[in-house]
Structures are given as C-alpha cells and as structure tokens.
Amino acid sequence: MASLILLIVNPSVNANGRLPLDKLKLPPGFSIAIYAEVENPRQLAIDDHGTLYAGSRSAGKVHAIRDLDQDGFAEQVTVIAQDLLMPSGIAIHDNHLFIAAVDKLYRSAPLSATTGTDTPLTLIFSGLPKDRHHGWKFIDFGPDDLMYIPVGAPCNICLSDDPIYASIQTLDLGAESLSLQPFALGVRNSVGFTWHPNDKALWFTDNGRDHLGDDAPDCELNIAPERGLHFGYPYEHGNGLRDPEFGDAAGNLRFRQPALALGPHVAPLGITFGEQLTFPEAYQAALFIAEHGSWNRSATAGHTGHRVTLAQSTAEGLVQTVFIEGWLQNNKAWGRPADVLVHPDGSLLIADDLANVIYRVTYRQSTAS
C-alpha cells in the first residue's frame, strides 16, 4: 500500500517563521492563521468527510488536507495526484473529486475519510483546448448539476475562429455523449465563479487584457442570470473601453456590462459568498474575492491586487471594499491569494499559491467594554 505523505503544521510558528502574518491588516475582531502548508494551492474544495482538497498550477499536484483533531489546523497533507498538467481546478460532486488539467477532466473513485495516494483517477473528457496560455481553469457544478468550465482566450488579445475560446462552457456528465455547450461568451479569462444563494445567477470574475497601460482596463466582476450573454471580449473591456484593435469589429453585438469594475490588473481569481460564515451579518451577505495581483504593472505605478476584497450590495449598487491586505510590501508581494472557501466550521479559508499555504480566518467579537 502506498504510504501517506505527511506534513505536520505547528500553528504557533507561522510556517516556520517565514511568513510575516503581522503585516496583514484585517477588520477588528478578525484573526488569520496558517491552516496548512501546501505546495502551490489554487482552487479549494471540501468533501462531506471534512477533507479539504487543493489543486495547483505549477506543482502539477492535487493535495488532500485533513484537520485530524478538529483544532482548526491541518496536521495531514497528502499528495493524491501528481504529474498532471496545471491541475488548478477541482470540484466535488456526488462524492467524487473532479480535476481539470488543461484539456483533460478526471474523476476520482468514491471519496472516503481516508482517501490517499492510492486513489485511482478516470479520464472522463478530453475535448478541451490544449493551449497553456490561459489553459489552467477552475471548475464547479452549478445548481443545475452541470459542470461549468471557463475556457480562456489563447492569447492576450485576439479574435479566434473557434467560438469555444473566451467563454464559459457547461458539460452534462449525465448525458450519453459528452459535449460542451456555451453558457457565457466574450469572457477573456475567468478563473473564479459561484452562484448567488438566492436567485442562482452565475457570478464570475474576469481578468482584463494587458498592454493598454498601467491603469486600463479594469478587471471585472460579472453576473450572468441566463445563458447566451456576451461580456465584450475582445471588442471592449471593463466599463465600455473599446479595444484599439478589435473594437470596430463588434458590429451589432450587444454586451453585458460588468456588475463591478475591480480596478486595473488586480487579477481576480476565486470568489465565494459568505452566507455560511460565522462572521457579522454584513460579511455573510458579501462576496469575497481573491485578488491574485498584477504582474507587469510598472514600478512607478505600483502593483495592484494582492489582497482579498468584498463586493457588497448597497442602495447605490455593488461597492468594493478591502477585507485583507498586506501581502504587498514596498511593491513586492510575499503572498498571492488564489481562492477563497467557506469551511463547514464557519471560518474562511484562503489559498496562497506564492507563500504555499492555506490560511484560516476567524472572527471573535471583542468582550471589552
């Protein structure tokens, strides 16, 4: 039998003292600690047995992470799959783990409380593009039981003859013949998405194009209440910014405008609604956004993102506020949030694929008078 690969985390030493958690700024009453040390964690998912899973991009691995004594810190980290091509995206459905590795989708054997290195994977679909440029992807299952799969543009800016690019597709795994169906069009590179807990509309982030300057275009938070809407790429970006190369080719196409402009080059990835958090009510109604952060903004302009923000509904519409910042110090990042997930215990988990950790955020109301 294959042996488990274990990593013991001592929460009192902040990942062996290498991470400056004291630099992170949170609202009053909130605390952040390291939940687990994991190589290059990207999308997170948790099963009915309480095991947390993390995909990766550069590591090519999927990890199973367990808090064996239920003390809020994971003692066991197991590599359950490796040598995969950018397996950023994972999802759990009907007690199986699904893994997206660029052009291939895998399904695990039924999960158990002891799922480990001997977990067999079955290739279930290989009809996605093989491009590595924006080829890594998150996946999830919607309220309709369909798998949702973003397919990024194979470039910074281009107009492909293949309509599968720059879209969000769905896949019905219960069908006799598996085929992708377009859900949203004109989506340059969506990495994070979820569904509103009330009306079940799809909410998703989209990364804006590069090389239009330090301050344009905005990255986006979008809402798709129905199938078939077009969100602008490559013809326009952000709030109506016409692309200098492709803007005139839009013709009579009509575009759905962003629900919220998130700022230039912030690189929004994973998102989650906070309804199941044991946080104050205002946070339970908010959407949490992991901003991975800019990579090519000029030093004089300063980097953007590298934080976790909130999208909250007000009488004036959606507004964005900062929830956690401090991963960027002196214009240099020591951490990059990649995904956010509500843990069943009501805490918030944050994957950081640069610092190689998963954080746990908790709230305790002050008892001071």
Secondary structure, 3 states (H helix, E strand, C coil): CCCCCCCCCCHHHCCCCCCCHHHCECCCCEEEEEEEECCCEEEEEECCCCCEEEEECCCCCEEEEECCCCCCCCCEEEEEECCCCCCCEEEEECCEEEEEECCEEEEECCCCCCCCCCCCEEEEECCCCCCCCCCCCCCEECCCCCEEEEECCCCCCCCCCCCCCCEEEEECCCCCCCCEEEEEECCCCCCCEEECCCCCCEEEEECCCCCCCCCCCEEEEEEECCCCEECCCCCEECCCEECCCCHHHHCCCCCCCCCEEEEECCCEEEEEECCCCCCCHHHHCCEEEEECCCCCCCCCCCCCCCEEEEEEEECCEEEEEEEEECCEECCEECCCEEEEEECCCCCEEEEECCCCEEEEEEECCCCCC
